[in-house]
């Protein structure tokens, strides 16, 4: 069975994810095999917060070239956006970024 740290790979830090911090939305890269229930439990276990909603999307790899012939793709990965309850504290990992 996968641990919480196997499910949550890394936080996503972009302009849009930083704008959503004031409404308590946080974005993470997660394991492709993880479902919404597993993601919710993992976030609550790692950061000790209360999760209201989890939305997921699969981000397709982009086509890349490293010369004339060998064209390939970057990896396909899964993104999860987590909405916390109003009474829940924020995730400290993101607090210094905004």
C-alpha angles and dihedrals in degrees: 000000000000120000124226090259091055091054099046108057104173143329119261111231112190136134092264094048090050091053090054094057093089090059090046098250117144129185126215139175107236137185113283092233095052120108128207095265093052091047092050093050092046094051092047091049097046101040101025094232136129115252120207102177139010124196121186136192135177112234110211120223119258123236112255134182128204098188137327105317115015105081117173143156135253115241123284112236141178124244126199126194112201124201116204127207119260092245092050121097119244125259108265093212091072100036098087093049101065 
